[in-house]
Amino acid sequence: MKKNLGLFSPIVFVAMTVAFTSCKHTTLADRAAKDAQDFTECYCPTPVQDMQRLDSVTFDRATLTLCYHYRLSGNADNVDAIKLVRGKIKKALLEDLKNDTQVKAYKDAGYNFRYIFCSEKSKSVLMDEKFSKNNYK
């Protein structure tokens, strides 16, 4: 049985993996890339929870961005509904990122965090938010 991972559990997992595998990699970017790949291979796609699931975690080395790719379904898979609550979602994502001590190493290094929410039906992007150090510091 798979565990309930929730929206921000991938961030926690990646940060914990960094801590446990730090001796095997030479840079934080190397660890971020490996951890994102390992998490995706082991846990993605996650089960649908609250009309969303995590499809994958990727790392863009050129921009130092950890990217979380979500798929929305059911009532959440609605562009008009997303438009109505976009500000609240963005605020919640940023607050969780600011308070997340598990990604401290990435934040201290100035990494970016991106959250992409796609439609299950149309496969189109419903919301794409990126946070830089200027946002979470």
C-alpha distance (Angstrom), angle and dihedral (degrees) to the residues before:
residue distance angle dihedral
M1 . . .
K2 3.80 . .
K3 3.77 118.4 .
N4 3.78 122.3 -118.5
L5 3.81 102.1 -100.6
G6 3.81 102.3 -177.3
L7 3.79 127.0 -159.1
F8 3.77 101.0 -63.2
S9 3.79 102.2 31.0
P10 3.82 90.8 99.0
I11 3.80 89.3 62.8
V12 3.78 90.3 52.3
F13 3.80 92.0 46.7
V14 3.80 93.6 50.5
A15 3.79 91.9 48.3
M16 3.81 92.7 48.4
T17 3.77 91.5 48.0
V18 3.80 89.1 52.5
A19 3.78 89.7 54.8
F20 3.80 93.8 49.3
T21 3.80 97.4 42.7
S22 3.79 101.2 38.5
C23 3.80 93.9 114.5
K24 3.82 92.9 58.4
H25 3.82 98.3 58.7
T26 3.75 133.4 55.7
T27 3.80 101.1 -145.5
L28 3.76 139.4 28.9
A29 3.80 88.4 -119.1
D30 3.82 90.5 56.2
R31 3.79 90.0 51.3
A32 3.80 93.4 46.7
A33 3.81 91.7 52.1
K34 3.80 93.3 47.3
D35 3.79 94.3 44.4
A36 3.81 93.2 49.1
Q37 3.80 90.6 49.9
D38 3.80 93.5 45.9
F39 3.80 93.0 48.0
T40 3.80 91.8 49.8
E41 3.80 92.9 48.4
C42 3.81 93.6 47.5
Y43 3.78 104.1 38.1
C44 3.80 112.3 15.8
P45 2.87 133.4 137.9
T46 3.78 91.7 33.6
P47 3.80 120.7 -154.0
V48 3.79 115.5 -85.7
Q49 3.79 110.5 -92.3
D50 3.80 124.6 172.6
M51 3.82 89.3 -3.8
Q52 3.81 93.4 -57.4
R53 3.76 140.4 88.3
L54 3.77 134.7 -173.3
D55 3.80 110.3 -116.2
S56 3.80 98.3 -177.6
V57 3.78 148.5 -28.4
T58 3.79 118.0 -130.9
F59 3.77 135.5 180.0
D60 3.79 123.9 -144.5
R61 3.78 105.8 -155.1
A62 3.82 93.7 -169.1
T63 3.81 92.9 59.7
L64 3.83 98.2 24.2
T65 3.79 90.1 -124.0
L66 3.79 127.3 154.5
C67 3.79 105.7 -154.3
Y68 3.79 126.4 -162.1
H69 3.81 114.6 -160.0
Y70 3.81 113.2 -156.2
R71 3.80 130.7 -177.7
L72 3.80 119.1 -149.0
S73 3.80 123.0 -151.5
G74 3.79 139.5 174.8
N75 3.79 116.9 15.9
A76 3.82 91.1 -11.9
D77 3.82 89.8 62.0
N78 3.79 92.0 82.4
V79 3.79 124.5 108.5
D80 3.82 92.6 -154.2
A81 3.80 92.4 52.0
I82 3.81 90.7 49.1
K83 3.80 90.7 51.0
L84 3.81 89.9 54.2
V85 3.81 95.1 52.4
R86 3.80 101.3 27.2
G87 3.80 93.2 110.5
K88 3.79 92.3 50.7
I89 3.80 92.1 47.9
K90 3.80 91.9 48.6
K91 3.80 91.7 48.4
A92 3.83 91.5 49.2
L93 3.81 92.5 48.4
L94 3.80 91.7 49.8
E95 3.81 94.4 45.9
D96 3.79 91.2 50.6
L97 3.80 90.4 48.5
K98 3.81 92.6 49.1
N99 3.80 91.9 50.1
D100 3.81 96.6 42.7
T101 3.79 108.0 106.2
Q102 3.82 90.8 179.4
V103 3.83 91.1 76.4
K104 3.80 94.5 44.3
A105 3.81 93.2 119.3
Y106 3.80 91.1 54.7
K107 3.79 92.9 45.3
D108 3.82 91.9 47.2
A109 3.80 88.3 52.8
G110 3.82 91.0 51.2
Y111 3.79 97.0 -112.5
N112 3.79 121.3 168.1
F113 3.79 125.3 -125.5
R114 3.78 121.8 -150.4
Y115 3.80 129.6 -171.4
I116 3.80 119.2 -165.3
F117 3.80 119.9 -172.2
C118 3.82 116.1 -166.6
S119 3.78 132.3 -173.0
E120 3.80 118.4 -105.4
K121 3.82 89.8 -150.2
S122 3.79 104.6 42.6
K123 3.83 99.3 18.7
S124 3.83 87.5 -135.3
V125 3.80 122.9 136.6
L126 3.80 110.6 -98.0
M127 3.80 97.1 179.0
D128 3.79 135.1 4.8
E129 3.80 119.1 -176.2
K130 3.78 127.1 175.9
F131 3.79 124.8 -171.4
S132 3.79 124.4 -163.2
K133 3.79 131.1 -172.4
N134 3.81 88.0 -88.1
N135 3.81 87.9 64.1
Y136 3.80 102.5 42.8
K137 3.83 101.8 34.9
